[in-house]
Amino acid sequence: MSKIGKDEILDKCINGIKKSFKEYLKWSDDEWLWNAPEYLITVNIAKELSAIEGAKFITLEDNIKKTLKTANAKIKGKLSKNIRPDGRSDIVLWWGKGTPRGIIEVKNAIYRKDNLEDDLNRIYGLLKKSSDIEFGITTFYIDRNYKNGNATKTLETRINNEFIEKIKIEVLSQNFKYKPRYKKILSDENNSAFAVALMIYK
């Protein structure tokens, strides 16, 4: 059975966020996703990933220290605080052979890169370890109201400048690779919403 591609994994993250937006809009009688609990997005992304054909397992809220040990990481001494070893990853995607392949951290209602710093530092720390972990993804929902109109173009520019370009510089400086993905969910003249997924990998 062929290996599941990185592009497909990113697409499923985007699809999970879009599905969450549409569900919550319907359930809440027109409320946008920022009003919803974050775990709605986490569960929908996991469902999207589970539908991919190929050898894999998916777990939710797995302990980081346990994930590293299962991924055959060489752990000497204390783990870095940046990894938050006693914390949990939102989603872990496993290789079919039974070791973790990547972690996915999910956020709702993000607007600044600062909101992602803890997740990014955890991903950088995990990837620096010698292990079977191949990638980390930070994925999030973002929306914004712009009174002067042209909401979609304005928010898309912000996504590129505030997130994609800034994180790209960090990733390349640490000798990792980078795949960004984003997609418009819904917009009108003054309001826009996007799903974003940023993969960092060895």
C-alpha positions in Angstrom: 0.0 0.0 0.0 1.4 3.4 -1.0 2.6 6.0 1.5 0.0 8.8 2.1 1.3 12.0 0.6 2.0 15.2 2.4 -0.3 17.2 0.1 -3.2 14.9 0.8 -2.6 15.3 4.6 -2.7 19.1 4.2 -5.8 19.0 2.1 -7.6 16.9 4.7 -6.7 19.5 7.4 -8.2 22.2 5.2 -11.3 20.1 4.5 -11.8 19.4 8.2 -11.9 23.1 9.0 -14.2 23.9 6.1 -16.6 21.1 7.2 -16.5 22.5 10.8 -17.4 25.9 9.5 -20.4 24.6 7.5 -21.6 22.4 10.3 -21.5 25.1 12.9 -23.1 27.7 10.6 -26.0 25.2 10.2 -26.3 24.1 13.8 -26.1 27.6 15.3 -28.3 29.4 12.8 -25.6 31.5 11.2 -22.8 31.8 13.8 -19.3 31.6 12.3 -16.8 29.0 13.4 -14.9 31.3 15.8 -17.8 30.9 18.2 -17.4 27.1 18.3 -15.2 25.0 20.6 -11.8 24.0 19.1 -12.4 20.3 19.5 -15.0 20.4 16.7 -12.3 21.2 14.3 -10.0 18.6 15.7 -12.5 15.9 15.4 -13.5 16.8 11.8 -9.8 16.9 10.7 -9.4 13.4 12.3 -12.4 12.1 10.4 -11.0 13.5 7.1 -7.7 11.9 7.7 -9.3 8.6 8.6 -11.0 8.5 5.2 -7.6 8.5 3.3 -6.8 5.2 1.8 -3.4 3.8 3.0 -1.8 2.4 6.1 -2.2 4.7 9.0 -3.6 5.1 12.5 -5.0 8.3 14.1 -5.1 9.2 17.8 -6.3 12.3 19.6 -4.8 14.1 22.7 -1.8 11.8 22.9 0.9 12.5 25.5 4.0 14.0 23.9 6.6 12.1 26.0 4.8 8.8 25.1 4.6 9.8 21.4 8.4 10.4 21.3 9.2 7.1 23.0 6.9 5.2 20.6 8.6 7.0 17.7 11.9 5.5 18.7 13.3 8.9 19.8 16.7 8.9 21.6 15.9 10.7 24.8 18.7 11.6 27.1 18.1 13.8 30.1 15.3 16.2 30.4 13.2 17.1 27.4 13.1 20.8 26.4 10.4 22.9 27.9 9.5 24.0 24.3 8.3 20.5 23.6 6.0 20.6 26.6 6.6 16.8 27.2 3.8 16.4 29.7 1.3 18.0 27.3 -0.7 16.5 24.6 -0.9 16.9 20.8 -4.3 17.4 19.3 -3.8 14.8 16.6 -1.1 12.2 16.0 -0.9 10.5 12.6 0.8 7.1 12.8 2.7 5.1 10.2 1.0 1.9 9.3 3.9 0.0 11.0 2.8 1.5 14.3 5.0 4.5 15.1 4.1 8.1 15.0 4.6 9.9 11.7 3.5 13.4 12.5 1.6 15.6 14.9 -1.1 18.1 14.1 -1.9 21.1 16.3 -5.3 22.7 15.8 -6.3 26.3 16.7 -9.5 28.2 16.3 -9.9 32.0 15.8 -6.2 32.9 15.2 -5.2 36.3 14.0 -1.5 36.7 15.0 1.6 34.5 14.6 2.2 34.9 18.3 -0.9 32.8 18.9 1.0 29.8 17.3 4.3 30.2 19.1 3.8 27.3 21.6 2.7 24.9 18.8 5.6 26.0 16.5 8.2 25.6 19.2 6.9 22.1 20.0 7.1 21.1 16.4 10.6 22.4 16.0 11.7 20.6 19.1 10.1 17.3 18.1 11.7 17.4 14.6 15.1 18.1 16.1 15.0 14.7 17.8 16.1 11.6 16.0 12.9 9.6 15.6 10.3 8.3 13.2 8.4 11.6 13.4 8.6 13.1 10.0 6.4 16.3 10.2 4.4 18.7 12.3 1.4 20.7 11.2 -0.1 23.8 12.7 -3.5 24.3 11.3 -6.1 27.0 12.1 -9.2 28.9 11.3 -9.0 32.6 10.7 -11.7 35.2 10.0 -11.8 39.0 10.0 -14.2 41.9 9.4 -12.9 44.8 7.4 -15.1 47.9 7.3 -13.5 49.3 4.1 -14.5 46.3 2.0 -12.3 43.9 -0.1 -12.1 41.5 2.8 -10.9 38.4 1.0 -7.8 40.1 -0.6 -7.0 41.9 2.6 -7.1 38.8 4.8 -5.2 36.7 2.2 -2.5 39.3 2.2 -2.4 39.1 6.0 -2.1 35.3 5.9 0.8 35.5 3.6 2.7 38.3 5.4 1.9 37.4 9.0 2.1 33.6 8.9 3.4 32.1 5.7 6.5 34.3 5.1 7.4 34.7 8.8 7.2 31.0 9.6 9.0 30.1 6.4 12.0 32.2 7.6 12.1 30.4 10.9 11.7 26.9 9.3 14.5 27.4 6.8 16.8 28.8 9.5 16.4 25.5 11.3 17.1 23.4 8.1 13.6 22.1 7.9 11.3 22.1 4.9 7.9 23.8 4.6 4.6 23.3 2.8 1.9 26.0 3.3 -1.7 25.6 2.3 -4.7 27.9 2.7 -8.2 28.2 1.2 -11.1 30.6 1.4 -14.1 29.3 3.2 -16.6 32.1 2.8 -16.5 35.9 2.3 -18.6 38.9 1.4 -17.4 42.5 0.9 -16.6 43.1 4.5 -16.0 39.6 6.0 -13.7 36.8 5.1 -12.8 33.4 6.5 -10.0 31.0 5.6 -8.6 27.6 6.6 -4.8 27.4 6.9 -2.5 24.5 7.3 1.3 24.8 7.6 3.5 21.7 7.4 7.0 21.6 8.7 9.0 18.5 7.9 12.4 16.9 7.8 
